[in-house]
Amino acid sequence: MMSVISSGDLSTSLRIQYRITLKISLVKNDAKSLEGIEGYSSIADDKTNQYRNFETFSTVSNAVVLIYMILAILMAIVVLLNLNAMFIEEKKRELIVLMINGFSVKDAQHYVSNDSIVLTAVGIILGIILGCIMGSITVGSIEPSTATFVKSIDAKAVTAGIIGSSVLAFVMGKISLRRIPNMSLTDINKA
């Protein structure tokens, strides 16, 4: 797309520059033929400017997304460790009773892990649903007028989210489960 920049008289004392967007391909000969028109100044190629603007927007958007991803991962680590520690602390009396009744430490860990697996699965499903809705709204609101972004669900991104969330929940669960073998059976009254 090319733009013709020209200046024209709107009144005898006021001269302004205005842009006329031409939707035709201009060749050098066509540009030379425009030189004879009164008020003609120059021809500019908007394609280069639009490309530069989009590259800048893309670079800034990628940096913002990276920052949000890092913050989300850090927040997930803190929240998951805290929730798992609180869950184990709440179940401490039950876990000690299980171990007094002959359950092994491994059985007690499975008892806690089963609840964590169910909660993780529910969280992932709700996260996918809400993430797709919020992602579409966010992309639609930041979309520049010069570009159109894809707002459909990307299977690779959803799969990466499921795998990332599962791995993070698994690792944080394993870290939290290390507290169970250290529980003393005499701590039943303290729980």
C-alpha positions in Angstrom: 0.0 0.0 0.0 1.4 3.4 -0.9 0.5 6.8 0.4 0.7 10.1 -1.4 1.7 13.0 0.8 0.6 16.3 -0.5 -0.2 19.7 0.7 -3.3 21.5 -0.5 -5.0 24.9 0.2 -7.9 24.6 2.5 -8.1 28.4 2.7 -5.8 31.1 1.4 -4.0 31.5 4.7 -4.0 27.9 5.9 -1.9 25.1 4.3 -1.8 21.6 5.8 -0.4 18.3 4.8 -2.8 15.4 4.3 -2.5 11.8 3.2 -4.3 10.1 0.4 -4.0 6.3 0.5 -3.8 4.8 -2.9 -4.7 1.2 -3.2 -2.9 0.7 -6.4 0.7 -0.3 -7.2 2.7 2.7 -8.2 5.7 2.2 -10.5 8.4 4.8 -10.9 6.8 6.1 -14.1 3.4 6.6 -12.3 5.2 8.5 -9.5 6.8 10.8 -12.0 3.5 11.4 -13.7 2.1 12.6 -10.4 4.8 15.3 -10.1 2.8 17.6 -12.3 -0.2 17.6 -10.1 -0.6 20.8 -8.0 0.0 20.2 -4.3 1.9 16.9 -4.8 4.9 16.5 -2.4 6.1 12.9 -2.2 5.2 9.2 -2.1 5.8 7.1 1.0 5.6 3.3 1.3 3.5 2.5 4.4 4.3 -1.2 4.2 7.8 -0.7 5.7 6.4 1.5 8.5 3.6 -1.0 9.3 6.1 -3.8 9.3 8.4 -1.9 11.7 5.4 -1.1 14.0 4.3 -4.7 14.1 7.8 -5.9 14.8 8.0 -3.5 17.8 4.6 -4.5 19.0 5.5 -8.2 18.6 8.8 -7.8 20.6 7.1 -5.9 23.4 4.2 -8.4 23.5 6.7 -11.3 23.7 8.6 -9.7 26.6 5.3 -9.1 28.5 4.2 -12.7 28.0 7.6 -14.0 29.2 7.4 -11.8 32.3 3.9 -13.1 33.0 4.9 -16.7 32.5 7.8 -16.4 34.9 5.6 -14.7 37.5 2.9 -17.4 37.1 5.4 -20.2 37.5 6.9 -18.6 40.7 3.4 -18.0 42.1 2.4 -21.6 41.3 5.4 -22.9 43.1 4.7 -20.8 46.2 1.0 -21.6 46.2 1.4 -25.3 45.6 4.0 -25.7 48.3 1.9 -23.8 50.8 -1.3 -25.6 50.0 0.4 -29.0 50.2 2.1 -28.2 53.5 -1.2 -26.9 54.9 -3.1 -30.0 53.7 -0.6 -32.3 55.3 -0.7 -30.3 58.5 -4.5 -30.6 58.6 -4.4 -34.3 57.9 -1.5 -34.9 60.4 -3.8 -36.5 63.0 -5.4 -38.8 60.4 -2.0 -39.8 59.0 -0.6 -40.6 62.5 -3.8 -42.7 63.2 -3.3 -44.5 59.9 0.4 -45.3 60.8 -0.6 -46.4 64.3 -3.1 -48.8 62.8 -0.4 -50.5 60.7 -0.3 -48.4 57.5 3.2 -47.8 56.1 4.6 -44.3 55.4 4.2 -45.1 51.7 0.4 -45.9 52.2 0.0 -42.6 54.1 1.8 -40.8 51.2 -0.6 -42.4 48.7 -3.6 -41.3 50.9 -2.4 -37.6 50.5 -1.4 -38.0 46.9 -4.8 -39.3 45.8 -6.4 -36.0 47.1 -3.7 -34.0 45.3 -4.2 -35.8 42.0 -8.0 -35.1 42.1 -7.5 -31.5 42.9 -4.8 -31.1 40.3 -7.1 -32.6 37.6 -10.0 -30.4 38.5 -7.6 -27.3 38.5 -6.2 -28.2 35.1 -9.7 -28.7 33.6 -11.0 -25.4 35.0 -7.7 -23.7 34.0 -8.1 -24.8 30.4 -11.7 -23.5 30.2 -11.0 -20.2 31.9 -7.6 -19.8 30.1 -9.2 -20.2 26.7 -11.9 -17.7 27.5 -9.6 -15.1 29.0 -7.0 -15.6 26.3 -9.5 -14.9 23.6 -10.7 -11.8 25.4 -7.1 -10.5 26.0 -5.9 -11.1 22.5 -9.0 -9.4 21.1 -8.4 -6.3 23.3 -4.7 -5.8 22.5 -5.1 -6.6 18.8 -3.8 -3.6 16.8 -5.8 -2.3 13.8 -3.0 -3.2 11.4 -3.0 -7.0 12.2 -5.4 -9.8 13.0 -4.4 -12.4 15.6 -5.6 -16.0 15.7 -8.1 -16.4 18.6 -8.8 -20.1 18.2 -7.6 -22.7 20.7 -4.1 -24.0 20.0 -3.8 -27.7 20.9 0.0 -27.4 21.4 -0.5 -24.6 23.9 -3.2 -26.5 25.8 -1.0 -29.7 25.8 2.0 -27.7 27.1 -0.1 -26.2 29.8 -1.4 -29.6 30.9 2.1 -31.1 30.9 3.6 -28.1 32.7 0.9 -27.9 35.4 1.1 -31.7 35.9 4.9 -31.7 36.3 4.8 -28.7 38.6 2.1 -30.2 40.8 4.0 -33.6 40.9 7.3 -32.0 41.9 5.7 -29.8 44.5 3.7 -32.8 45.8 6.9 -34.9 46.2 8.6 -32.1 48.0 5.7 -31.7 50.4 5.4 -35.5 51.0 8.9 -35.6 52.5 7.3 -34.3 55.7 5.3 -37.5 56.3 8.2 -39.8 57.2 9.3 -37.3 59.8 6.0 -37.4 61.7 6.4 -38.9 65.1 3.6 -41.2 66.3 3.7 -39.4 69.7 2.7 -36.2 68.0 -1.0 -37.3 67.8 -1.9 -35.1 70.8 -0.2 -32.1 69.3 -2.1 -32.3 66.0 
